[in-house]
Amino acid sequence: MSAILNRILTPFAKVKNRRFFYLALICLIALIDFLYLGLVRRTFIFYTNNEAAAVVEDRLLRRSADRETDIRRYVDEVLLGPVSPESAPLFPRETRLYSFMYREGVVYADLSESAALPLLAGEGVFRSLLTLNEGVRRNFPYVKDVRLFIGGNEVFFEEFRGIFVNPADNSKTTP
């Protein structure tokens, strides 16, 4: 292995500017590592238990060749809840993703009936669904619309259409 590496690197060793060579080598190694691992960074917003302040979490999720699979993995991670113990999940623990589709720029996600139950007194279901909607739009800019269902019934469709009139406007949640 070292003989092969020496044979490859010998022409480059004669380069007068070795710093450029080392920088290019580091970039090449980073690119290979990035392509090999296939991970992508996604952001998640949750809220603290006591102050209801927004908390942003970054997670690395495995990338796939299919956009629908990538978005589904994101929604599944949202349903799992936050990593931080100080943050509250958006949905009750029993909430499951019944069905999921991504067709022509539109995401269709059907959640179980337990998603309609508020977690804390005073905290509505609307904020959780709006946060999920915004998270999908923020992390996947090619998504034109997100339609959320609970138990097969579309929820807050008029409210979401009023908020997301402009597809590029993904910052309507007030923490």
C-alpha positions as CSV (number, residue, x, y, z in Angstrom):
1,M,0.0,0.0,0.0
2,S,2.8,2.5,0.9
3,A,4.6,1.7,-2.4
4,I,1.4,2.6,-4.3
5,L,1.0,5.8,-2.3
6,N,4.6,6.8,-2.8
7,R,4.3,6.2,-6.6
8,I,1.2,8.5,-6.6
9,L,2.7,11.2,-4.4
10,T,6.2,11.3,-5.9
11,P,5.3,13.7,-8.8
12,F,3.6,16.0,-6.4
13,A,6.5,16.1,-4.0
14,K,8.5,18.1,-6.5
15,V,5.9,20.9,-6.4
16,K,7.5,24.0,-5.0
17,N,4.5,25.1,-3.1
18,R,3.8,22.2,-0.7
19,R,1.2,24.1,1.2
20,F,-1.0,24.2,-1.8
21,F,-0.5,20.4,-2.3
22,Y,-1.3,19.7,1.3
23,L,-4.4,21.9,1.2
24,A,-5.6,20.1,-2.0
25,L,-4.9,16.7,-0.4
26,I,-7.0,17.7,2.7
27,C,-9.9,18.9,0.5
28,L,-9.7,15.6,-1.5
29,I,-9.9,13.5,1.7
30,A,-12.8,15.6,3.0
31,L,-14.7,15.2,-0.3
32,I,-14.2,11.5,-0.3
33,D,-15.3,11.3,3.3
34,F,-18.4,13.4,2.6
35,L,-19.3,11.2,-0.4
36,Y,-18.6,8.0,1.3
37,L,-20.6,8.7,4.5
38,G,-23.6,10.2,2.8
39,L,-24.7,12.2,5.8
40,V,-26.5,15.5,5.7
41,R,-27.2,18.1,8.4
42,R,-30.8,18.8,9.3
43,T,-32.2,21.3,11.8
44,F,-35.0,20.6,14.2
45,I,-36.9,23.1,16.4
46,F,-38.3,22.0,19.7
47,Y,-39.5,24.1,22.7
48,T,-38.4,24.1,26.3
49,N,-40.6,22.6,29.0
50,N,-41.0,25.6,31.3
51,E,-40.3,28.7,29.2
52,A,-41.7,27.6,25.8
53,A,-38.5,29.1,24.2
54,A,-37.4,27.7,20.9
55,V,-34.5,25.3,20.9
56,V,-32.7,24.4,17.6
57,E,-31.1,21.0,17.3
58,D,-28.8,19.9,14.5
59,R,-28.7,16.2,13.5
60,L,-26.9,14.3,10.9
61,L,-29.2,12.0,8.9
62,R,-28.3,9.5,6.3
63,R,-28.9,10.8,2.8
64,S,-30.6,8.6,0.2
65,A,-31.1,8.9,-3.5
66,D,-34.8,9.4,-3.1
67,R,-36.2,12.7,-1.9
68,E,-39.3,11.0,-0.4
69,T,-37.1,8.8,1.8
70,D,-35.1,11.8,3.0
71,I,-38.2,13.8,4.0
72,R,-39.8,10.7,5.7
73,R,-36.6,10.2,7.7
74,Y,-36.9,13.8,8.8
75,V,-40.5,13.5,9.9
76,D,-39.7,10.3,11.8
77,E,-36.9,12.1,13.7
78,V,-39.3,14.9,14.6
79,L,-41.8,12.3,16.0
80,L,-39.0,10.8,18.1
81,G,-38.6,14.1,19.9
82,P,-35.6,16.1,21.1
83,V,-32.3,14.9,22.3
84,S,-32.0,17.5,25.0
85,P,-33.8,16.6,28.3
86,E,-34.8,20.2,28.8
87,S,-36.8,20.2,25.6
88,A,-40.3,18.9,25.1
89,P,-41.4,16.8,22.1
90,L,-43.7,18.3,19.6
91,F,-46.1,15.4,19.7
92,P,-47.1,12.7,22.3
93,R,-44.9,9.6,22.4
94,E,-47.6,7.5,21.0
95,T,-47.8,9.5,17.8
96,R,-47.0,7.4,14.6
97,L,-46.7,8.3,11.0
98,Y,-49.4,6.2,9.3
99,S,-48.7,7.2,5.7
100,F,-46.3,9.5,3.9
101,M,-46.0,10.6,0.2
102,Y,-44.0,13.2,-1.7
103,R,-45.5,13.9,-5.1
104,E,-44.8,16.8,-7.5
105,G,-43.3,19.0,-4.7
106,V,-46.1,18.3,-2.2
107,V,-45.6,16.4,1.0
108,Y,-48.6,14.4,2.4
109,A,-48.1,13.1,6.0
110,D,-50.8,11.3,7.9
111,L,-50.2,11.2,11.7
112,S,-52.0,9.0,14.2
113,E,-54.9,10.4,16.2
114,S,-52.7,10.9,19.3
115,A,-51.1,13.9,17.4
116,A,-54.3,15.8,18.1
117,L,-53.7,15.7,21.9
118,P,-51.9,18.7,23.4
119,L,-48.7,17.9,25.4
120,L,-48.9,20.7,27.9
121,A,-51.7,22.8,29.2
122,G,-52.0,25.9,27.1
123,E,-49.9,24.6,24.3
124,G,-52.0,23.9,21.2
125,V,-51.6,21.3,18.5
126,F,-51.3,24.1,16.0
127,R,-47.9,25.1,17.1
128,S,-46.5,21.6,16.8
129,L,-48.0,21.1,13.4
130,L,-46.8,24.5,12.2
131,T,-43.3,23.7,13.5
132,L,-43.3,20.4,11.6
133,N,-44.5,22.1,8.5
134,E,-41.8,24.8,8.7
135,G,-39.1,22.3,9.4
136,V,-39.9,20.3,6.3
137,R,-40.0,23.5,4.2
138,R,-36.7,24.8,5.7
139,N,-34.7,21.6,5.4
140,F,-36.0,20.7,1.9
141,P,-36.3,23.8,-0.2
142,Y,-37.7,21.9,-3.2
143,V,-40.9,21.2,-1.2
144,K,-43.7,23.5,-2.5
145,D,-46.4,22.5,0.0
146,V,-46.9,20.4,3.1
147,R,-50.3,18.9,3.9
148,L,-50.7,17.3,7.3
149,F,-53.4,14.9,8.2
150,I,-54.4,13.4,11.6
151,G,-56.3,10.2,11.3
152,G,-57.0,10.7,7.6
153,N,-58.4,14.3,8.0
154,E,-56.4,17.3,6.8
155,V,-55.8,19.8,9.6
156,F,-55.3,23.5,9.6
157,F,-55.2,23.6,5.8
158,E,-56.7,27.2,5.6
159,E,-54.4,28.5,8.3
160,F,-51.3,27.0,6.7
161,R,-52.2,28.3,3.2
162,G,-52.6,31.8,4.8
163,I,-49.2,31.5,6.4
164,F,-47.3,30.0,3.5
165,V,-48.6,32.1,0.6
166,N,-45.0,32.6,-0.6
167,P,-43.1,29.3,-0.8
168,A,-39.9,31.0,0.2
169,D,-41.4,32.4,3.4
170,N,-40.5,29.8,6.0
171,S,-40.2,32.0,9.1
172,K,-43.7,32.6,10.4
173,T,-43.4,30.7,13.7
174,T,-43.1,33.0,16.7
175,P,-41.2,31.3,19.4
